Amino acid sequence: MDPNRTFGEMPLPLFQPALDEAVPTILSHRGKAPSYLADHRARLRERFMTGGAGAMPDYEMLELVLFRAIPRQDVKPLARRLIEAFGDFNRVLTAPAARLEQVEGVGPAVVTELKIVEAAAQRMARARIMHRPVLSGWDALLDYCHTAMAHREIEQFRVLYLDRKNVLIADEEQARGTVDHVPVYPREIIRRALELNASALILVHNHPSGDPTPSDADIAMTARIAQAADSMGITIHDHLIIGKSRELSFRSQGLL
């Protein structure tokens, strides 16, 4: 036995494990996480349950998520690397899987946990607006749009279809594009509205740059959709452009 090796120290594996142990897993001599890790995790969970998320920095919220993906490793360094790479908790959750996996220590288990949390947040926000009058719940609609689209790295164009009572009957992604362009086809939007027997639409797309100021192309495209909708007796209530921290309404800006 090597006299320089401390009791309970384990040699590093020859081959990297399939999951998220790019950083060697810390184990006690009994194969369990050392007590200081268990104590740290217990303290974080207690703080979350007693004080809520408001007082916790983003990296600690990430730690709580990562605990499930990497049960026997100190995940604080990974949480900090993720925040450094993407900026904040929301951007980590919404980052593409391929980009997440470029961060040291991230593998399939971590990506899965992050995407589960992202999907849960979007589903909860969506549930507040689906099959409900949209115009009387405008704040909830904006919350949903920001949750679903504000931190996307490519442009996404969504159409919200409303019935005669302005109840949201469908929320559909019409197209995805690049970092600064998304192809939109007015004929397809109107065809789908007729299939759903929709009486009104709300158009929504994001600007990955973070600035919701409409481009000339945005304005021209909106005019084409509005013209096609008007010919079929369908109302366009608004076109929302979602930025990182704010949105722009075509209706309120006099552009629609």
C-alpha atoms as one frame of an Amber mdcrd trajectory, in Angstrom:
protein
   0.000   0.000   0.000   1.276   3.498  -0.855   2.291   5.087   2.479   1.459
   8.566   1.136  -2.174   7.700   0.492  -4.577   8.860   3.201  -7.115   6.476
   4.680 -10.176   6.073   2.498  -8.753   7.855  -0.550  -9.801   6.186  -3.792
  -7.844   6.103  -7.082  -9.342   7.960 -10.039 -11.113   5.775 -12.611  -9.262
   4.940 -15.814 -12.332   5.731 -17.896 -14.740   8.637 -17.430 -18.220   7.534
 -16.289 -21.169   7.916 -18.618 -23.009  10.403 -16.428 -22.025  13.688 -14.850
 -18.794  12.837 -13.064 -16.368  14.802 -15.215 -15.095  16.048 -11.846 -14.185
  13.039  -9.649 -16.941  12.031  -7.263 -16.165  12.671  -3.596 -16.854   9.585
  -1.488 -16.160   8.591   2.079 -14.424   5.324   2.920 -17.873   3.665   3.026
 -18.788   4.766  -0.487 -21.082   7.573   0.697 -20.787  11.327   0.357 -18.768
  12.795   3.241 -20.764  14.263   6.090 -19.845  17.869   5.316 -21.549  17.556
   1.904 -24.663  16.067   3.471 -24.702  18.865   6.065 -24.282  21.542   3.380
 -27.141  20.116   1.335 -29.371  19.851   4.400 -28.692  23.498   5.273 -29.498
  24.673   1.748 -32.731  22.690   1.651 -33.758  24.044   5.066 -33.064  27.627
   3.988 -35.129  27.096   0.864 -38.071  25.580   2.739 -38.102  28.219   5.487
 -37.170  31.358   3.544 -38.073  30.537  -0.031 -36.042  31.195  -3.153 -36.052
  34.977  -2.864 -33.063  35.207  -0.546 -30.998  32.554  -2.327 -28.464  33.530
  -5.002 -28.798  31.882  -8.397 -25.906  29.469  -7.899 -27.524  28.077  -4.729
 -30.808  27.541  -6.542 -28.833  25.650  -9.163 -27.192  23.583  -6.458 -30.628
  22.459  -5.265 -31.420  21.256  -8.786 -28.019  19.637  -9.293 -28.259  17.663
  -6.024 -30.631  15.239  -7.762 -28.470  14.840 -10.850 -25.171  14.367  -8.976
 -25.980  12.860  -5.574 -22.448  12.287  -4.201 -20.432  15.268  -5.397 -19.886
  18.871  -4.373 -21.921  20.670  -7.053 -21.186  24.248  -5.965 -18.260  24.622
  -8.417 -20.438  23.340 -11.263 -23.274  25.684 -10.307 -20.867  28.620 -10.376
 -19.455  27.542 -13.751 -22.951  27.400 -15.205 -23.833  30.870 -13.923 -20.537
  32.213 -15.268 -21.178  30.621 -18.667 -24.797  31.726 -19.128 -25.378  34.683
 -16.806 -28.234  33.721 -14.479 -30.528  30.919 -13.341 -33.098  31.461 -16.108
 -30.503  31.447 -18.861 -28.987  28.231 -17.524 -32.384  26.500 -17.595 -33.188
  27.656 -21.125 -29.744  27.104 -22.647 -29.631  24.507 -25.453 -28.494  21.058
 -24.349 -25.512  21.150 -26.706 -24.232  24.353 -25.102 -24.822  23.070 -21.578
 -22.749  19.989 -22.330 -19.786  22.196 -23.234 -19.500  23.178 -19.558 -17.111
  20.984 -17.608 -19.022  18.555 -15.384 -22.289  18.626 -17.345 -23.590  15.392
 -18.791 -26.953  13.785 -19.595 -28.181  13.660 -15.983 -27.577  17.376 -15.399
 -29.144  18.370 -18.730 -32.213  16.250 -17.951 -32.738  17.826 -14.508 -32.374
  21.351 -15.884 -34.821  20.679 -18.713 -37.358  19.151 -16.313 -37.311  22.356
 -14.241 -37.591  24.481 -17.384 -40.544  22.456 -18.663 -42.285  22.628 -15.276
 -41.934  26.418 -15.153 -43.334  26.793 -18.664 -46.208  24.408 -18.002 -47.225
  26.250 -14.840 -47.109  29.633 -16.591 -49.074  28.263 -19.546 -51.739  26.780
 -17.289 -52.538  30.297 -16.015 -53.623  31.435 -19.477 -54.934  28.431 -21.398
 -58.721  28.280 -21.814 -59.113  31.605 -20.032 -59.966  35.120 -21.263 -56.613
  36.526 -22.308 -57.368  40.233 -22.439 -58.457  40.303 -18.800 -55.381  38.352
 -17.726 -52.752  40.280 -19.661 -50.102  40.174 -16.919 -50.298  36.377 -16.801
 -49.922  36.286 -20.584 -46.799  38.441 -20.430 -45.374  36.265 -17.651 -45.889
  33.181 -19.788 -44.314  34.764 -22.866 -41.245  35.820 -20.898 -40.941  32.401
 -19.251 -41.198  30.589 -22.571 -39.226  32.897 -24.843 -37.181  35.652 -23.181
 -33.933  33.690 -22.892 -34.007  31.764 -26.158 -30.877  32.007 -28.268 -32.768
  31.817 -31.558 -35.889  33.623 -32.724 -39.189  31.845 -32.182 -42.557  32.925
 -33.523 -45.725  31.867 -31.670 -49.375  32.456 -32.434 -52.040  32.561 -29.724
 -55.476  31.701 -31.129 -58.566  33.109 -29.376 -62.271  32.355 -29.723 -65.110
  34.895 -29.907 -64.932  35.485 -26.142 -61.158  36.042 -26.339 -60.521  32.761
 -24.560 -57.181  31.235 -25.514 -57.904  28.004 -27.378 -54.436  27.245 -28.785
 -50.846  28.345 -28.318 -48.658  27.131 -31.153 -45.109  27.652 -32.305 -45.322
  28.701 -35.931 -41.595  28.806 -36.714 -38.044  28.910 -35.419 -35.211  30.736
 -37.072 -31.745  32.063 -36.367 -30.387  34.568 -33.873 -31.924  37.466 -35.812
 -34.493  36.055 -38.239 -37.464  33.728 -38.244 -39.479  32.771 -41.352 -43.183
  33.563 -40.995 -45.926  32.536 -43.442 -49.165  34.546 -43.118 -51.117  32.030
 -45.213 -50.275  29.202 -42.780 -51.270  31.309 -39.766 -54.669  32.157 -41.263
 -55.238  28.588 -42.445 -54.641  27.331 -38.909 -56.934  30.027 -37.468 -59.733
  28.831 -39.727 -59.132  25.211 -38.698 -59.462  26.199 -35.039 -62.430  28.493
 -35.716 -60.439  31.289 -34.067 -61.798  34.821 -34.139 -58.664  36.659 -32.999
 -54.892  36.239 -32.789 -52.005  37.480 -30.696 -48.619  37.238 -32.396 -45.525
  36.767 -30.236 -41.856  36.484 -31.062 -38.598  37.015 -29.205 -35.439  38.979
 -29.912 -32.408  37.005 -28.649 -30.406  40.247 -28.619 -32.560  41.317 -25.675
 -33.770  44.511 -27.345 -37.479  44.256 -28.292 -37.364  47.194 -30.708 -39.092
  46.030 -33.922 -37.138  45.877 -37.150 -38.495  47.056 -40.488 -38.971  43.384
 -41.372 -41.014  42.844 -38.173 -43.290  45.750 -39.048 -43.743  44.656 -42.673
 -44.445  41.052 -41.691 -47.046  42.125 -39.126 -48.787  44.257 -41.733 -48.991
  41.279 -44.109 -50.497  39.038 -41.441 -52.978  41.739 -40.402 -54.052  42.232
 -44.025 -54.572  38.488 -44.512 -56.463  38.212 -41.212 -58.685  41.173 -42.005
 -59.716  39.606 -45.306 -61.055  36.628 -43.345 -62.693  38.636 -40.541 -60.027
  37.699 -37.977 -58.774  40.298 -35.495 -55.107  40.782 -34.594 -55.169  41.988
 -30.995 -51.444  42.574 -30.722 -47.959  41.575 -31.737 -45.607  41.239 -28.775
 -41.838  41.238 -29.115 -40.208  39.657 -26.056 -36.800  40.935 -24.970 -34.621
  39.828 -22.083 -36.249  42.055 -19.467 -39.105  43.849 -21.219 -41.540  43.470
 -24.063 -42.851  45.727 -26.806 -46.504  45.861 -27.854 -47.281  46.835 -31.431
 -50.740  47.955 -30.298 -49.448  50.292 -27.600 -46.800  51.683 -29.971 -49.376
  52.474 -32.639 -47.871  49.962 -35.066 -51.037  47.860 -35.360
